[in-house]
Amino acid sequence: MHEITIRCEPFTLQFKSISSEKKDLIFCHYIILKQNAQEERGETARLSSFVGACAIGDLVKTTLGPKGMDKILISGSGEHQNVQVTNDGATILKSIGVDNPAAKVLVDISLTQDKEVGDGTTSVTVFAAELLREAEVMVGQRIHPQVIVSGYRKAVRVAKDALEKVAQTSGEHLRDDLLKIAKTSLGSKILSQHSEHFAKLAVDAVLRLGPNGALDSIQGFLLEKKPGMYQPQRIEDAKILIANSSMDQDKIKVFGSRIRVDSVAKIAELEQAEKDKMKQKVEKICSHDINVFINRQLIYNYPEQLFADRKVMAIEHADFEGIERLALVLGGEIASTFDNPSEVKLGSCKLIEETTIGEDTLLRFSGVPLGNACSVVLRGSTQQIIDEAERSLHDALCVLSTHVKDQRVVPGAGASEMLMATAVLAESQKVAGKESIAMEAFARALTKLPTIICDNAGLDSAEIISHVRAEHSKGNRQFGIDVENGRMGDVFELGVLESYNVKLGVLCSGAEAAEQLLRVDCIIKCAPRPRTKDRRPPLIRALLLQSRHAIMATLLMRVLGLAVVFPVFLSVFLYLFVPALFFFCPIIMQHVFFLNFVRVPFVDYYDLAHHGVRSRGRNFYLRERDLKTQKSTVNVGNDEPTIGVWHILPTSLSAEKGTKMNDKDMERSLNEGSNAILIYLHGNSFDRTTRHRCELYNFLSSMDFHILAVDYRGYGDSTGRPDENGVNADAHAIYDYARKKASSKDIYVWGHSMGTGVATRLVAELSDLGTPPKALVLESPFNNLRDVVRHHPFSFPWRVLPWFDATIVRPLVRSGLRMNSDDRIQSVSCPILVLHAEDDHVIPVKLARKLVDSAKTAKREVTYMEFDAKLEYRHKFIHRAPELPEVLREFFANGHLQQRSKNRIQRENEAVHVEL
């Protein structure tokens, strides 16, 4: 056999000629990973997982059992060095940093066991590691990992059944069982020498908490704070106000403030005003009839003095967790405002006094209304001992609180593992095939746990385990390891019991972790992030290396070059590149036309008053289901967006004194009363919060309209992407919403700029369906988009080009944008009012005249008002015309107006200005 390998980035070709009778085989291995990425496959990946898991198991297995050893964990250096001495598996694994992925899996299951149960963290890690150690041997015997996983799963079911059969419910012996479980948990900790005492403390604490096991709901505890100066140091029958309030919100901040005064008296006035406001707040607090005030934030000297004068104990800067617990302890609530004393629930206790423990002075709350909680104070010679004692007691409390919920106990001292191993081994004799080998390996892994306990105690594990196995084979399941006497013993007589939940968690979590790692056949390590390159422009980098004269010469040449190149570049860009871009990518015309990507960030759409709306209103959204259920026949497009809407009430409803209205009341008002509804469809810039639109809302609200102002899809906080059919669907959606909520009300449609095209199409389609609105108002309209592009200021640079129509106008039509209002207005069957300013440079007035001519040609009922250029209403300020309210009232009442000439409108406005 001959083999030729050709290495040619980015792939490798390998040719093998086997024989003349067989075809040549060509193997191509493509390199798909980034440079420096690492990949391990097959047996290599599996071996890496086995090695990492076994290393973690070997690291913590010496801490297992009552005679387990401790580990010293060091982090940081110098003054910031932190030293921990512990044998808690979760603490050890949480503190070390591991790089092997399998090791990280075992660390995670240990932390999960600690979070869910509180104990068994070392056992679950060692058990998973032993399962993988046994699996490594079986893989070496050519047993497929999936067969091993199947055997492990059968073994887990058998072990769970065996564990459930031996489990006993505590019942009346709950306290005794809790004591035994606590002593078993503490027996392997630093508190083992005093396990009897601390077991009683833990059991008393858990039984006081009740079956909910909420260890954080502590009442009656020691608060690490002192009362203020010259305040009462002891309070009986305390009435306590717990607050999280800033006592200096009216205090003038020194930093960031600038005050100019012309005399010292002014400074004194400022200080006195500040004190008066703080005094008012203290008086509000004291009006709650309290004698203790506890605040999470600072209180400061002056308020503290005021509290002392009123014989009120004031405690400041209590940490948030402390006042949360204290509120639960005292049965009170945390207040932030003090205007309504009747709405604040005060806490109470019989006695508050200072107490000293060691060198620390604390406040002790006793005689609280609810007595089912307590505090445990731990003290020791070193901080490491205190920390380890706290971890040990916490584990015991977690196990006990879990056991209170599921009151089942199982034998400890390795008896549970031996009975499960015996059951699995017996069941494996009944299973045919290679799965029986995996079940036997599972039984051996279970047996490893009591074996390690013996080894850590310095006992003869082979002899003791053999005796225990023999007894379990005879059905004597109560026998385990008597570590104190170095022999086999009856665990019930020894009082070594464990919670059923702990053993079940060790069994299931360890087996699941082992199964997960057994199914791994590839490990991919991503390439490290490359170092950031020097992104400074080449000119800057070159200038930093030159002398001063060379820099000046270089800059001068660069400026002269730009003066010549820039105009050429700009001309090519404007007159060649941009038209070509529009021609080949007509979809860009939609983005340029709708301009929905131009928006103001961080807009609060719920605060209408902030944007200048004077009437009451609400912000709501039409969801996807609202668009799905609309009865219009338009195509909503591929997306189903959520569109934002403002509902602004008429001034007459908003001005009612003493009336409280929520969103539901406002929605209900649409169908109540005689106020009509006006739907406003805005132009193609920004959203419904724009200032000139809010001015129009105020104007229309003063005419007693319900206003529904909608943001099309893609505008404001509405989702989706706008197109002509999409915005038309949004208009139908808001109209259908208004018709549904107020079926008997008159509905008017008002469109502005681009919104006139949307409004005209909406009303034309409604007219075709026989359900037109009461009237249509078009402000600054156009006849069609083709003429808008030809006359819009945006197209000024390209109008002189001979290819203007071919590269700008026709791509607009190909992109799907037409808005042919001059065609659609001929189908409108309701009265139409057209408003346009002569000085409108965005949409020239002649386009509005063409639109009116189209309507008159079709004999539509249309009224046209044109405002003189001297009035300077331009594109979006026609609503400021003084005669507009009278014009609208007449039009809405009669459906038409007496035709007014442009000169007459000008004379009327001049007369109004003279009167003003």
N, C-alpha and C positions, 0 to 999 in steps of 0.2 A: 504494500500500500504506500502510495506517495501522497504527501500533503504539502500544499503550497499556500501560504498566507500572505495576502497583500493588504497592507495597512494604508488606507487612504481616507483621511478625514473628509466628511464626518461619518464614514461607515467602514466596515471591514468585510472583505470578501475572502472566503475560505473555500478552496477547491480540493476535493479528494477524488483521486482516481482509484477505484476499488479493483475492478477487473475488466477485461475486455468484454465479458458477457453481460456486465451490468452497466447501467447508465451512470454518467458522472453526476455526483450530487453537489449542488451549489447551496451553500448556507450563507445567508446574508444577515449580519447582526447590526442593526441600526442603533446608533447611540442617540437616545431620545432625551436623556437627562442633561441638565446643565453641567458645565465644567465644575469640578470639585464635588459634585453630588456623589453619594455612595449608595450602593445597592448590594444587598445580601440575599441570596436565593436558596431555596431548598434546604438541604441539610445544614448548610452554613448558617442560615437564618434561624433554624430551629435550635441548633447548638448554641447560638448566641443567646436565645431566650432561656434555654435551660441553665446556662452558666450564670446569667444575671439573676435569675430567680433563686437558684441555689445559693448564690453569694449573699443575697439579702436574708434568706432563711438561716444561713450559718451565722450571720451577723447578730441576729436577735435571739437565737435559740438558747444561748447561755443564760438569758434572763428569765427563762420560763420556769415556773414553779415556785414554791415557797422558799427554796434555797437558791434561787437564781441570782446571778451576779449583776452588778450595776455597771453603767457606762458613764464616762465623763465626756460631755459634749462642750466644745469650745468654739465660740464664734466671735468675730471681731478681733481687734488687736489693741494693745496699749491700754489707754484709759477706758476705751469702749469695749473691752473684752468681756464677754458674757460666758459664765461657766455654769453648766447644769450637771447634776449628778442624779441619774434616774435609771430605773429598769422598766419604765413604761414603754411598751413597743411603739405606740402611736407617737409619743414624744420623740423617741429616737429616730424613727423613720421620717417624721416631719422635719426634723432639724438637719438631716444630712442631705446632700445634693447628689442625686444619681443621674447617670447619663444613659444607662441601659434601659431600653423601652420596657422589657419584661420586669425589671426591678421597679420601674415606676408604676406598673400595674399592681404589684404587690403592695407598694406604699399606699396606693389609692384604696385598696380593699381594707387595709389596716385602719386608715383614717375613717372610712365609712363605718366599719365595725365600732370604732370609738364614738362616732356621732350617733349611731342608731342604738347601740346597746350600752356602751361605756366600758366594757371589759372584753377580754378575749382577743385583744389586738395582736399580741404576740402569737397566740395559738393559731389564729387564722393564717398568719404569714408563714409560720413554720409548716403548717399542714399543707398549704398550697405548694411550698417549696419541695416537700417530701413527695407529693403527687407528681411533680415534674421530674424529680430525681428518678422515681420509678418508671415514668414514661420514657425517660432517656434510655434506660436499659431495654425496654420493650421495643423502642424504635431501632435500637441496634440489633434486635432479633428479627427485624423485617416485619414488624407488626405495624400496620398503617395507623396514622394518628386518629382517623375517624373511627376505627375499631376500638381504639383506646378510649376515645370520648364516649362511645356507646356503652362500653363496659363501665366507665365511671358513672354514667347517669343511672344505670341499673343499680350500681352499688349505693348511690345516694338515696334512691327510693327505699332500698332495703334498710339502710342505716336510719333513715327518718322514721320508718315504721317501728324499728326496734327502740328508738329513743322515745317515741310517743307511748309505747307500751310500758316502759319503765317509769315514765313521768307520773308524779303524784301531785294532786291538788292540795294546796296548803289548808284551805278551809279555816277551821277553828285554830289551827296551829300557825296562823300567818305570822304572828310576831316571832315565834320561835324559829320558823323557817327563815324569816328575814335576818335574824341575828346570825344564823348559821351561814347564810349566803354572804352577809357582810364580812364575817370573820374569814370566810374562804377567800373573798376578794382582797381583803387587807392582809392576808397571810403571806402574800408574795411581795408586799410593799414595805416601805420604810417604817410603817406603823404596825408591823407584825408583832412587836413586843408589847404593844398596848392595844391589840386588836379588840379585846373585850370592851374596853372603854369607848373606843371610837366606833365600834359596831353599834353600841347602844345609842350614841349620839346620832349616828346616821339613821337608825331605825326610828328614833323619836322624831327626827326632822321629816322623814318621808311620811310617817303616819299622821303628822300634823298637817302636812300639805294635802292629804286626801288622795283619792284615786286618780286625780288629774295629773299628778306628778309634775306640776309646773314649778320647777326649782327657782325660776326667776321671780315668782310672785311672792316675795318675802315681805311680811309685815313685821313690825317691831324689830328694828335692827339698829345698829350703831352707825351714826352719821359722822364722818370725819370732818366736822366743822365746829366752830366756836361762835357763841353769840357776840354781838357787837359791844363796843366799849360803853360802860355805864348803863347797860341794859340788864334786865333780870337774868340771873343765871339758873334759876329754877322756876318752873311753871307747873302748877297743878291745875287739873281740869282744863287742859289747853284746847283752845279753838284756833285752828291752824288754817291759814290761807297759803296755798302752794301756788307759785306763779312762775311764769317764764316771760318776764317783761323787762324792757329796757328802762331803767330809772333815769337815764340821761338823754332821753330822746328830745327834750326841750333845752338841753345844755348846749351852749355854744361851743363847738369844737375849735380847738386852738389851731390845729393844722387844717389847711384847706379853706379857712375862713378869712375874709378881709372886711374889717369894720373901720370906718372913718368917723371920728368924732372930733369936735372942736373944743371940748372941755372935759375936765375930770368928772364933772357932774353927770355927763352923758354916760360915761363908763359905769358909774354907780347905778344909774337908772337901768342899764342893761343887766347888770348883775342882780339887781333887785327883781327885775322882770323874770329873770331865769329862776331865782329862788321862789318867786310866787307860783310859777307853774309847777315846780317840783313839790311845793307845799300842797298845792291843790291835788296832786296825784297821791300824796301820802294821806291826805284827808279822805279821798275816795277809798283808799285801801282800808283805813281804820273805820270807815263807815260800815264795814262788814261785821262789826262787833267781834273783833279777833284780839288775841293777845300774843300770837306768834305769827310771823310772816317769813316764809322761806322762798327765796328767789334764786333761780338758776343763774341769773346775771348779777353784775355788780350793783351795789346799792349806793355807794359813795357817802362822803362824810356828812353833808348837810341832811339828806333824808335819814341817815342813821341817827343823827342827833334828834330829829323830829320823832322818830320811833321811840327813842329813849325817853323823851319828855312825856310820851303817852303810855309808858310802861309796857311797851310791846317789844318782845324779843324778835330781833331781825337777824336772819341768817342769810348771807349772800354767797353767791358763786357756788351753789350746790351743783354738782355735776348732773348732767341730764339723766343718766341711768339712776342716780341716787334719788332724784325727785320723782322719776317714774315709779320706782319701787315704793317710795314714801307715800305717794298718792294711793297706791294699792294697800299699803299698811294702814293708813289712817282713814280710808274710806272717802277721800276727797277727790277733787278734780284739779287739774292744772289750769289756771286762769291766765289770760293775757290782757283782758280789759276789765275795768272795774266800775263801769257806769251803772250796771244793774246788779245790786247786791243779792237780790232774790234769786237770780239765775245762777249764782256761783255756789257750788257744793263745798262746804268746809270740811276739813278733817278734824279729828279729835283724838285725844288720848288722856289718860289719867295723870301722867307725870312725864315731864321733860327735865332732865338734869345732866350735869357734866359728870363724867366718870373717867378714871385714869386706869389704863391698862399698860403696865410697863412704863414707858416714857411717853406714851401717846395719850392726849386728852381728847375725849370723844363726847358726843351728845347721845344719850340713851333715851329712846322712846319706849315707854312701858305702859301697860294697861290699855292697849289698843282695842278698838271695838271687836275686831276679829282675831281670835287667838290661835289660828291654825297655821302659824309660821314661826320661824325662829332664826337666830343668827348664831353661827359658830365662829369663834375666834381662835385662830391658830397662832402660836408663837413658838419660836425655836432659837437655837443658838446661832445659826447662820441662815442667810437668805436661801441657800440651796436646800437646806433641810425643810424650811417653810414651804418652798415651792413644791418639793416632792411630796410633802405631807398633804398639801392642797390638791395635787393631782391624784393622790391615792384616795383621799376622801371623796373627791368628785367622782372617780370611777365607781366607788361603792354606792354613792347616792344615785348615780345613773342606773346601775344594775338594779337597785332596790325599787326605784320609781318605775322601771320597766316591769319588774316582777309583780308589783301591786296591780298592774293591769291584767296580766296573764299569770295567775297564781299557780304555776306548775314548777316543781323542782325535780332535779335529776341527781343521781349520785355523782360526787366529784372524786378527786384524787385519782384520776385516770380510769375510774370504773366505767363511766359513760363511753369513753373511747374503746375500751376493751369489749364491752358488750356489743357495740356497733361493729367492731372488727370481727367478733365471733359470728354475728348474724350474717355479715357479708361473706365471710369465708364459707359458712355453711351453705349459703345460697349459691355460691360460685360452683359448688359440686354438682348443682342441678342444671347448670348452663353449659351448653355444648359450644365448641368453637373457641376462637381466640379471645372472645369477650370474657371468658372465665379467667384468663390470665390477667386481664386488666382489673377484674374484681378482686383477685387475690392480691394484686399490687395495691389496690385501694385499701384493703384490710391491713396490709403491712404499713402503709402510710399512717393509718389511724393508730396502730400499735406504737409507732415512733414517738407519739406525744408522751405517753406515760414512760417510755424508755428514756427520753430526754430529761423528764422530771427526776427520775432516779439518778441519771448521770450527773445532773447539776447538783444533787444532794450528796454526791460522793458515795452512792450505794451501789451494790452489785445488781445492775439492771437485768442481767441475763437470768439470774436466779429468781428475783422477785417477780419479774414479768412472767416467767414460766409458771410460777405458782398461781398468779392471778388468772392466767389463761386457762389453767387446769380447772380452777373453781368455776369460771364462767362457762366452760364446756359442760360442767355438771348442772348448770342452771342457777348457780349462786351469783346473781348479778350485783350483789351489794358489796363485793370485795374490791378493794383498790389498794393504793400504796399508803402505808403509814410511814410518812417521812420522818416523824419525830423518833420512832422506835426502830426504823430501818428494816421494816418487814411488811408483809401483807396484813391488811386489817379490814374490818367491817366499817364502811364509810358512814353508815347510819349511827353506829355506836360512837364513832369518832366525831360525828357532827359536821362532816365535810359535805355540804350540799352546794349545788350550783343552780342558777336559773336556767330553765329550759330554753329561754330565748337566746342566752349566750351560746349554749352548745349548738342550737340550731343555726345561729348565724355563722359560727365557725365552720360547721359542716357544709352549708350551702354556699357561702361566699368563697371559701377555699376551693371547693370543687369547680365553681363557675370560673374563677380566675385561672385555674389550671386548664380547663377546657378551652378558654379563650386563647391562651398562649399556645396550646397544642395545635390549634387550627392555623397558626401563622406559618406561611411558607416563603414570605418575602419581607425584607425590611429595607425601606428606602429612606435615606437621610438626605434632606434637601441641601442644596449648596448654600454655603454661608453668604450672607449679604455682602456684596462687594463694597470696597471702600469708596467714599464719595470723591469724585474727581474734582479738580480745580475748574469750576464753572465760570470763572471770570472771563470776560471777553479777551480775545488775543491782544487787542489794542492796549487794554489796561495792563496785562501781563508784560507787554513789551515796554510800556512807559515806565514801569517800575524798575527796569534794568538800564534805563538810559540816563544821560546827564541832563541838566536843566536846559541847555541850548538845544540839545537834540530833541528834547520833549517839545519845546516851543515850535521847532521846525516841523516836527511830525504832526502836531496839532494843526498848524497852519495848512499843511498839505491836505490833511484830512478834511478841513473845513472847505477849502477850495474844491476838493473833489466832490464833496456833498453838494455844494452849490451848483455844480454842473450835472451831477448824476441824479439828484433828487427830482428836478422837474421832468427829466426824461422818464425816470422810473414811475413817477406819479401819472404821467400821460399814458404810458403803456398800461399801467394798472387800471386806470379809469376807463379808457376808451377801447381796450382790447380784452384785458383779463376779466373785468366785471361783466361786460356783455356776453363773453363766451361762457362764463360761469352760469349766468342766468339761462343761456340758451341750452346748455348741456345738462344743467341741474335745475329744472323748473320748480322742483319742490322747495328750493331756497326762496322762491317768490312768496310762498305761503308764510315762511318764518318772517320775512321782511314785512309782509303786509300785516300780519296779526300782532307782531311786536310783543307777544306775551312773555318773552324772555326778559324784557325790561320791567323790573319790579322793585319795589321798596322792601328791604328786608325787615324782619322783626315787627311785623304789623299785628296789632291786637284787634281782631275783627269783632270781638265781643264788646268792646268799649266804644259805642257809637258816639257818645258825648266827646270823647277825646279827639275825634276827627271833625267835630264841629256840628254834629247833628243835634238840634235843640229839642226835638220831640223824643218821646219814649220810643224804644224800638228793641228788636231782638235780632240775633244772628242765628240762622239755622241752615241746614244742608238738605238738599234733595239727594237721597242715596240712589244706588244703582237700581233698587227695586222700584223707586219712583219713576225712573226712566223706562223700566220694563213695562210698567202698567199703564203708561200713557196711551190714550186712545188715538193719537194722531197717526197718520200713515207715513210719516217721514222715516228715513233711514237713520238710525242713531249711530251708525258706524261700527267699527270693530270693538272699540273700547266702551265701557259702561262707567262713566266717571261719576264723581260726587261733586255737585256744584254748590257754591256758597251763595246765600241769599240774605239780604237785609229786609226786614219788615218794619217800616216806620209808620207809627200811628198818626192819625190826623191830630192837628193841634188841639181841637176841641176835646178829644179823648185824653190826650196827654196832659192837659192843663187841669183836669179834675182834681181838686184838692183832697188829700187824705185817701186816695184810691191806690191800693197796692195791686199790681198786676204782674203775674209771672208769665212765662212763655206760653203756657196753655191758655191763659186768659187772653193774651194778645192774639193768639191764633183763633180763639173763639170769637173775638170781636170782628173778624172778617165777615161773619155771617149775621152780625147783629147791627142794629142801627141802620141809618140811611146813607152812610158814607160810601162813596164809590171806591173802586180799586184801580190804581194806575200802575202798569208794569213798565219799568224803565229799562231800556236796553242801551248800554253805553257804547262808546267808540272803541278803537283798537289800541288805546294806550292805557297802561296801568290797570287799576281795578276800581271797585265800588267805593273805595275810601278817598278818592281824589277830592281835593278841596272844592273845585268848581262844581263837582257833582253833588257834594254835601250842601252847597248853597242852593242848588236846584231842589234837593230833597226838602230843605226848609221852606222854600217857596211853595212847593206843591203841597206840603203838609199844612201850611197856613191856609190853603184852599180846601182843607178837610178831605184830602184823599188818603186812603191807605196806599202806601208806596211799597212795591216789591221790586227791589233793585238786585239784579242777578249778575254774577260774574260767570262768563262763559267758561267752558272747560279749558284748563290750562292758564286761566287768569286768576290772580290773587291766590286764594287757598283752594281753588277748585282743581281737581285732578283731571288727567287726560291731556290730549293734544288737540288743539283747535283746527278745524277745517270748516268749509262752508256748510256742509250737511250737519256737522257736529254742533255748531253754534245755533243752527236752525232747530235742531232737536232740543237743545237747552231752552230755547225760547218756547217751544211747544210744551216742555215739561213744566215751566213756571206758569204758563197760561192754564194748563190742565190742573195744576195745583190750585190756582186761584178759583177756577170754575168749580172744582170739587169742594173747596172750603166755603164758597159763597155762590151757590148756584143761582140765587135770585138777584145778585148785585150787578150793577153796571160795571163793565171792565173797559178801561181805556189802555191803549198801547202808545208809548212815547219812545221814539228812537232818536239817537243822536249820532251824527257822523257815520261810522261803519254800522252802528246800530240801526240806522234808517234802512239799510239793505236787509238786515235781519228782520226788522219789524215789518217791512213791506212784504217780504216773502211769507212771514207768519200770517199776516192778516189776509193775504191773497189765498193761501191754502185754507184758512178758516172760512173764508167767503165761499170757496168751492164746496166746502162741506156744509154750508148753510148755517154756520155758527160764528158769524163775525163779531168782533167787539163793538162797543158803543161808538168809538171813534178812533182815528189814527192821527197822531201828531208826529211830524217829521221835522227835526231841528238840524239845520245844516246838512241837507241830503244831497245825493248825487244820482245821476241817471244810471250809470253802469261803471264797472271798474276799469274798462278800457279807456274811457275818457278821463277817469281820475288819474290813471298813470300818465296820460299824455299831458295833464295840466298840473300835476302835483309838484311842489318845490323839490321833492326828492329826485325827480327825473330831469331836473334842469340841466345837469352836465351832459346828458346823452341825447337831448332833443334835436341837436344840430346834426347828429350822426345820420348818414343815409340808411344805416342798418338798425335804426332805433326800433321800428315796428317788428322787424324780424327777430331781434335779440332780446327785446324787453316786453313788448306788448303780447306777441303771440305765445311766448313761454308762460305768460300769466294765464292765458286761456287754457293751455295744455296742462297747467298745474291743477285745474279744476276750480279756479276762482273766477266767478262771473258777476254775481250779484246784479243781475239785470233788472233793476228796479223799474226802469221805463217799460219793460214788458209786463212785469208782475202787477204794477199798479193799475193796469187796465182791468184786472180781475177783482179789485177791491170794491166791495159793495157798501162800505160804511163811509161816513163823512171823513174828509181828509183835510188837515191843516198843515201847511208847509211854512216854516219859519226860516229865514236866511238873512245873513248880514252881507251888505254890499262889500265890506272890507275883509271878507273871509278869504285868506290867502291859501289855506289848506285845501278847501274845496271851493273853487270859484263859483260865483253866483250864477253864472250862465249854465252850469250843470243842473242847478235847481230849477231854473227856468225851463230847460229841456224836459225835466221830469214832470213839471206842471203841464207843459204842452202835451206830453204823452197822455196824461190823465184826462185832460180836456178833450183830446181827440177821441178817447174812448167814452166821452160823456160821463166821466166820473164826477162826483160831488166833491170838488176840491176848492179850498180857500188858500190864497197865497199872500203872505206878508213879507215884504222886503224892507230891511232897516238901513237907513242911510249910513254911509261910511263915516260921517262926522261923529256919529254916536260911539264909534270904536267898540262895538260889541264883538267884532272879529268872529272866531270860529266857535267859541264856547261860552259866551257871556250874554246871550240873548235874554236869559232869564232875568237880567238886571233892568230890562226895559220897564219903565213905570206903568205903561198902559197894558202890559201883558196880562195882569190879573183880570182886568175888565174884558180883554179880548177872549181869554179862555172861558170865562163864565158865559159870555154870549155864544161862543162856539159850542160849548158843551150843552148849553140849554137848547139852542136852535139847530145845531148841526151845520151852521154856516155863519158867515159874517158879511156885513156890508163891505164891499170892496173898498179898501183904503189905498190911496196912492202913496208913493214913496214920499212925496213932498208933504202930504198931510201928516204922515207919521213923524217926519222931521219937525214940522211946526208944533205938533202936540208935545214932543219931547222937549223942544226949546221952551215952550210955555211952562212945562213942569219944572224945568231947571230954573227959570226965572222966579217962579213961586217959591221954590226952595231957597 
